Amino acid sequence: MLLFTILTCQRWGQTYILEALMNYVPQDTSEATILAERIAPRLSHQNSAVVLNCVRVLLYLFNYMSDQNIIKSLCQRLSPPLVTLLSKGPEIQYLALRNVLLILQRYPEVLRSEIRVFFCKYNDPIYVKVTKLELLFTLASASNIEEVLAELREYATEIDVHFVRKSVRAIGKSPSRSSLQHAPASTHCSSSWRPKCRISCKKPQ
């Protein structure tokens, strides 16, 4: 009944209904799939709260679904609204970024082609920058490592020392490091970072 009601509700009504669904346990895989497909259109809603709650509910329902093809299809539908949220204010950006991190833990291929949207802007708050930095290395692969390193070289010239240090250290804890350590990219990685490390580690005179 709630799923029929959500179509006629205002944005806050839809938000409350989506939050209520987080407390509902689907009886079987079929019901979870139906629920996911019914609420998926909310991803295109103009209200950020509705979109974020819809994302949360879908991630929750994935735990009860068995058809990986349907899950993959729904994951692909998550990308555009999350990318759109990154053009909002910093607080909404941060919530969207944390949701992206949750998605990538289980579905690492989602958003890999959208890596440029996670590049830091000069006026991003530090908590947004640090989260984007984490995402860059979660999404890093042999095919985009050159682009990631080029971006990180720019971060090494930032005024914020805390962010510079995190940028320099991030390469060492990259989730993609194990797959790249024997690749030519690893040599380029070390050589491109060495000058920046010397600069960032210098003590002021």
PEMOQUI-V397527 format. One record per residue. N is the residue number from 1. RES is the residue in one letter. PHI is phi in whole degrees, -180 to 180 (none if undefined). Layout:
N;RES;PHI  N;RES;PHI
This chain:
1;M;none  2;L;-61  3;L;-68  4;F;-77  5;T;-69  6;I;-60  7;L;-70  8;T;-105  9;C;-83  10;Q;-73  11;R;-59  12;W;-72  13;G;-63  14;Q;-64  15;T;-62  16;Y;-66  17;I;-66  18;L;-64  19;E;-65  20;A;-65  21;L;-66  22;M;-67  23;N;-99  24;Y;-100  25;V;-104  26;P;-60  27;Q;-73  28;D;-158  29;T;-61  30;S;-62  31;E;-67  32;A;-62  33;T;-66  34;I;-62  35;L;-61  36;A;-62  37;E;-70  38;R;-73  39;I;-92  40;A;-54  41;P;-60  42;R;-67  43;L;-63  44;S;-95  45;H;-66  46;Q;-76  47;N;-85  48;S;-64  49;A;-64  50;V;-64  51;V;-63  52;L;-64  53;N;-69  54;C;-63  55;V;-60  56;R;-60  57;V;-66  58;L;-62  59;L;-61  60;Y;-67  61;L;-69  62;F;-57  63;N;-66  64;Y;-108  65;M;-103  66;S;-111  67;D;-80  68;Q;-67  69;N;-67  70;I;-68  71;I;-61  72;K;-62  73;S;-64  74;L;-69  75;C;-61  76;Q;-65  77;R;-76  78;L;-76  79;S;-60  80;P;-58  81;P;-66  82;L;-67  83;V;-64  84;T;-62  85;L;-65  86;L;-74  87;S;-96  88;K;-85  89;G;-66  90;P;-60  91;E;-65  92;I;-69  93;Q;-56  94;Y;-61  95;L;-63  96;A;-64  97;L;-64  98;R;-65  99;N;-66  100;V;-62  101;L;-61  102;L;-64  103;I;-64  104;L;-68  105;Q;-62  106;R;-108  107;Y;-130  108;P;-64  109;E;-80  110;V;-67  111;L;73  112;R;-61  113;S;-80  114;E;-105  115;I;-59  116;R;-65  117;V;-71  118;F;-100  119;F;-69  120;C;-75  121;K;-100  122;Y;-60  123;N;-100  124;D;-68  125;P;-63  126;I;-60  127;Y;-69  128;V;-75  129;K;-61  130;V;-65  131;T;-68  132;K;-63  133;L;-61  134;E;-62  135;L;-69  136;L;-57  137;F;-85  138;T;-70  139;L;-92  140;A;-64  141;S;-149  142;A;-60  143;S;-82  144;N;-124  145;I;-62  146;E;-62  147;E;-66  148;V;-64  149;L;-64  150;A;-62  151;E;-68  152;L;-66  153;R;-61  154;E;-68  155;Y;-65  156;A;-68  157;T;-103  158;E;-64  159;I;-75  160;D;-70  161;V;-63  162;H;-58  163;F;-70  164;V;-60  165;R;-64  166;K;-65  167;S;-64  168;V;-67  169;R;-77  170;A;-59  171;I;-61  172;G;-74  173;K;-116  174;S;-62  175;P;-61  176;S;-91  177;R;-59  178;S;-63  179;S;-87  180;L;-108  181;Q;-66  182;H;-102  183;A;-92  184;P;-58  185;A;-61  186;S;-66  187;T;-65  188;H;-63  189;C;-60  190;S;-65  191;S;-69  192;S;-75  193;W;-89  194;R;-58  195;P;-63  196;K;-68  197;C;-63  198;R;-64  199;I;-67  200;S;-71  201;C;-92  202;K;-66  203;K;-86  204;P;-63  205;Q;-72
